[in-house]
Amino acid sequence: MPEAALPASGAPGAAPNAAPRVIPRRSVVSWVLYDLANTVFSMGVVSLYFSLYIRDEVGPQRADSVYGIITTISMGLIFIISPLLGAMTDRAKRRMPFLIWSTIICITCTALLARGSYLMSAVLFVVGNATYQAGLQFYDSLLPEVTTEANRGRISGIGVGVGYLGSYVAVGIGIIFGSDDKPFLFGLIAATFLLFAIPCFIWVKERGNPNPRPIFGLQMLRESTAQTLRTLKEGNKYPGLLRFLFGRIFYTDAVNTVIAYMTLYAVNVAVAHGATVGDGEKAARLVMMAAISFAVVGGFVWGSMVDRIGPKRTLNIVLGLWLATFAIASTVGFLQLSVNWLFLVGAMAGVAMGGVWAADRPYMLRLTPPDRIGEFYGLYGMVGRFSAVTGPLLWSGIMYVVVQRGGAHELTGQAIALISLFLMVLLGWHILRPVTDAPRDWEKLKSA
């Protein structure tokens, strides 16, 4: 991976004769490795083993709705505090301490899962998932520290591709050790997360905030809240920002939800064709492995495409692929097709997942003034968290009405839920149509 140069100030639009700033290769590699680290948690806890733990505790009929409620509480918590956290990082001397502490809290909660009561594990998941989501926000806001405008899509895509290798680790843990000993699995996931996160903490160097301000206290709360409200009211000063954020709610709603429920869906498809629950879990892991393999490739391919054709056009292609994926996935449930069809669904979803994040982060940076990255990524994170609240709520509501109250088969309820995700992506694509990804002249917009 080549070294990259930035203007000495590090800000877009810095004087062209400024001394170049060299970004060490190890900084870029370390930033990318954190994507792998947090994906071990995302796949191992959110997508795989915690939902299976819930299934063991409450049974298959209640698993979707109970897991949805727990996830909704967790995402609701981070939704509320995301803008505040973003404003705090803009005021702080450095962003890295926020990433370090959120990661440590997440790892601690993960290591303690399934070691006490069911209620205690639910609380630990709520806190652990919320701090994981907060860490994503801090991590994304460090992207300008390891990239230039010219290679941002490629580096973001490499992060996505390498990040999904962390999913191999999470799935591999279950294949090697089995999924019966949940406390051991969660402890190993926590240790792996820490191992791959440490290089980012050490070697990603920030230029720092030349004008740090207090980050705690009532004055900070008032000023940050007022600034966020001003941003929302004066959206015309940031062309396309509010429309992008609004559209992002819908397509991330669909993506986050299918990630959370893919394992339960695969288990139900396998069981419907005579497999045991244990065999169903093995099939689900294999489907996830297929999705991961294609996500790794997709991250690299989509990242290069972002640099060639821009994040907007790339994201449009990705959303089209998601529409096809949800259409096929819902058909599997409605017609109760064999689990083999889910390997096709998993492959398509994997490619599409890599594309969403490879295009999404650079797209947001095109709409973000360089001096307010933390605040704007707080809003970016907030809408992502809002979608992660509404998605599980919608899925849980559909399952409750169709399955628990209506008496339909679990696969029928999940197929209807997948149709709702199809409609979410379609609506998000429609909202984003007028938003351009052309670079902004922020100095000119400020003086307007």
N, C-alpha and C positions, 0 to 999 in steps of 0.2 A: 504494500500500500504506500504510494508516494507521499512525501511531505507536501504540505500545502502552505501557501503564503497569504497573509492578510495585511491590509494597511496597518500601520503601527497602532492607530487608535482602536483597530478592530471593528469599527463601525462601518456599515455600508455608507458610501458617500464621503469617506475620509479623503483627505487631500491626496491627489494622485502621486505627488512626489514624496509622500511619507515613506519612511524606511519600512520594508516588508517585514511582517511578523511571521516567523516560521513556526508551523504547528508540528511538533515532534510526532513521529510515527507512533511511538508508544502511547501518546495521548489518544490518538484516534483508535488504536487497537483496544485500549483500556475502556474507552467509551462504548465501543461495540460490544465488549465482553459483558458490560453491565446489562445489555439487552438480553444476552444469553442467561445471565443470572436471574433476572426477574421473570423470564419466561419459564424457568424451572418451577417457580412458585405458581405462576398463572396456570400452567398446564397441570402440574402435579396436585395443587390444592383446589383451585377454582374449577377446572374442567374435569378432573378425574376423581381423586380419592375422597375429597370432602363430600361431594354429592353421593358417592357410594356409601360413605359413612352415614349420611342422613338416611339413605335408603335402608340400610341395616337397622337403624334406630326406629324409624316410623313406618316402614313398609312401602311397597311399590306404588300403591294408590295415592298416598299422601306425600311421596318424596318430592314430586315436582313443585307442589304448592308450598310445602314447608321450606324447601331450599330457596324457592323464590322469595319468600318473606324474609328469610335471613339475609339473603343477598341484597334485597331492597333496603333493609335497615342499614346495612354497611355502606351501600352506595349513596343512600340519602345523607348519611353523615358527611361523607367527603364532598358531596354536592354542595352542602351548605358552606363548608369552610374553604373550598377551592379558591374562590376569588381573594379571600383574605390571605391565604398562603402565598398566592402569586404576588400580591402587593407587598407582603413581607419580604419576599426574596428580592424585589426591586429596590427596597429600602436598605437591605442588609449589605454588608461589605462583600460577602460571597454567598453563592447559592449552595456550594458543596456541603456545608454543615447540615442543611435541611435534608439533602439526599442521604447523608450518612445516618442521621438520627431516625428518619422514617424507615430506612432499611433495617436498622437494628431492632426497632420495635416490631416490625413485620416478622423478622426472623425469630424473635423471641416467642411471639404468639404462635407461630407455625410449629416450633419445637414442642410446645405444650399441648397441641391439639390431641384430642382423644385420650388424654391421660387422666382426666377427671370425669365429672358428670357430663351428660349430654348438654345441659344448659351452659355449663362452663365452656365447653368446646364451641358452642354457638356464639358466645360472647367473644371468645378469642378469635374466631373467624371474622366477626364483625370488625374488630379492631385491626386485625392483621390485614384483611383485605383493604380497609380504608387507608392504612399507612402504605400499603403496596401501591394503591392508586395515587396517593400523594407523591410517592417516590417517582412514579411515571411522569408526573407533572414537572418535578424538579429536573429529572433526567432529560426530558424533551427540551427544556429551556437552556440546557447546556450545548445543544446542537451547534449554535454559532461559534462556540469555543473550539470546535474541532473540524470545522468546514469553512469553505468559501462559497460564494454564490454559484460558482462554476461547478463545484463537485458536491453540492448539498444533497441532490437527489441520489447520487451514487452512494455516498457515505450513509445516508439514511437507509437506503435499500440494503446495503451490506449489513447494517445493524439489524434490520428485520430478518435477513437471511441467516446470519450467524445466530441471532436471537432464537430462531426456531430450532436450532440445534439443541437448545436447552430443553425443548419438548422431548427430544430423543432421550435425554437424561431422565426426565420425569417418568416417561412411559417405560423406559428401560429398568428403572428401579422396581416398578410393579411386575415386570416380566421376570426379572431375576429373583426377586424376593417374595413374589406373590403379593396379593392385596389384603390378606387377612390381618396382618399385624399393622394396623393403622398407626399406632403411636411411633413404631419404628420408622415407617415410611415418612411420616411428617418430620421426624427428627432428622432423617437423612436429607430430605428436601431442604430443610432449614440450613444444614451445614453446607450443602452444595451452593445454595444461594449466597451465603457469606463468602465462600471460597472465590467465586467468580466476580463478586462485587468489589473486593478489596483493591484490585488494580485501578479501578476507576477512582476510588477515594484517594489513591496515592499519586497517580500520574496525570490525571486530567487537570491542567492548570488554568485557572480563570484569570482574566485581566483585572477583575474586581470592579467594584463600584467606586468611582472617584468622588461621589457625594453621598456617602452612607448616612442614614438617618435612623432614629430609634425604631426598633421593630416590635416593641412591646409597650402596652399601656393604652389608656383610653384615647389619647390624642391620635395615636397610630390607627386605632379602630375607626375613629371619626373621619380622619383624612382619607384612609384607604376606601372606606365605604362610599364617601362622597365622590372620590375619583372614579370608582367603578360605575356609580350611577351616572356621572357626567359622561363617561364613555358610551354607555348605553343610550343616553339621550342625544348625544352628538354623533351618532353613527355615521352621518354624512361626511365627517372629517376622516373617516377610515373606510375608503370605498370598498364595498363588498363584504366587509367584516361581519356585520350582523346577519346578513343573509347567509353567508357561509356557515356561521355558528348555528343558525336555525336549521339549515339543511343537514348539518352534521348530526344533529340530534337523531334524525330518522335513520340514516344508514348505519351509524354506530349502534343505535338501538338494536337493529337486526343482527349485526355482527357479534356484539357482546352477548346477546341472548343465545345465539346458536352455539357459541363457544361454551357457554355455561351448561347447555342441555344436550349437547351432542352425545355425551356418554350414555345418559339415561335413554335417549332415543335409540341408540345402537343396541343397548341391552334389550329393550322391549321388542325391537325387530327380530333379534335372534331368538328370544323366548317364544315369540309368536309362531316360530317355525320349529318348535319342539326342543330347543336347546335349554340346558339348565341355566340358572342365573350365573354360575361360575363360568360356564362356556360363553355366556353372553358378555360377561366382563372381558374375557379374553378377546372375543370378536371386537368389542368396542376399542380395546387397546390397539388392535391391528388396524382398525379404521383410522384411529387417531394417528398412528404411525404413517399411514398413507397420506393423510392430510398434512402432517408435519413435513414429510419429504418434499411434497410439492410446494409447501410454503417457503422452504429454504431456497429452492430454485426460483420461486416467484419473487422473493425479496430482491435477489440480485438482478433479475431481468427487469422488474418494474422500476427499480432504482435508476438503472441506466436509461430507461425510457423517459423517466421524469426529466433528466438532463437534456434529452434530445427533443421531446415534444412538449414538455411542460407538465406541471402537476395537474392542471385542470383536465386536459385531454386524457392523461393517463387515468385519472380517477373516474372519468366517464366510462372508459373501457372496463375498468374493474367493476363498477356498479352494474354494468350490463352482464358481466359474468356472474355476479351474485344473484341477479334475477333468474338466470338459467339454473343456478344451483338450488335455489329455494323451490323452483317449480318441480325439478326432478325429485328433490328430497320429500316434498309433500306427497308426490305420487307414490313413493315407496310406502308411506303410511296408509294412504287411502286404499291402495290395492293390496296391501300387505305383501309386498314383494320380498324376495329373499335378502338376507343381509349382504349378499355380494353386490347389490346395487349401491350400497352405502360406500363401497370403495371408490366408485365413480364420483359420488357426491363428495366424499372426503377429499379426493384429488382436486376437484373443482374448487371446493371451499378453501383448500390449502393455497392454491395459486391466488385466489381472490383475497385471502387474508393478508398474504405478503404484499399485495398491491395496495390495499387500503392504507396501511401504515407507511409504506414507502412514499406514497403520493401525498398523504394527509399532512404530515409534518412540514414538508417544504411548502405546500400550499398555504398553510397557516402563516409561515414566516414571510411569504410574499405580502400578506395583508397586515403585517405587524410592524409598527415603528420600532427602531432598534433600541430606543431608550425605555421601552415599556414591555419588554419581552415577558418578564415575570407576570405582570398583571394580565396581559393578553392570553398567555398560556394558562393563567388561572381561569379565565373565561372559557378557553378551549377545553380545559379539564372539566369545568363545571358542566358544560353541555354534554360531554362524554359521560359524566357521572349521572346526569339527569336521564340520559338514555338508558344507562345501566340500571336505573331504578324503574323506569316505565316498562322496559322490556320484560324483565322477570315478572312484574306485576301483571302485564298483559298475558303472558304465557300462563302464569298461575291462575288468573281469572278464567281463561279459556278452559284450562284443564278442570277447574272446579265445576264450571257450568256443564261442560260436555261429558266429563267422566264421572266425577263424584255425584253430581246432581242428576245428570242425564242418563247415566248408566252405560255410556258408549265405551268401546274398547279404548285402552290407553293410546294406541297408535292412531286412532281416529282423532282424538283430541290433539295429539301432537302434530298431526298433519294439518289440522285447521290452524293451529298456532303458527306453523311454518308459512301458511298462506298469509297470515297477518304480517309476518316479517317481509315477505315478498312485496306487499303493499307499502311497507315502511321504506324500503329501498327505492321503490318507484317514486314515492313522494319526495324523498331526499334529492334524487336526481333532478326532478322537476324544479325544485326550489333553487338548486345551484346553477341552473342553466345560464342566468344573466351575469354570473360572477366571473370577472376576468382575473387571470393570474399574472397580468403584465406587472413588471416591477414598478413600485411607486416612488415618486420623488417626494420624500417626506419633508424636506426643507421647504419646498414650494407649497405643500399642503398645509404646513404649519403657519406660513405667512398669509395664506388665503383668508 
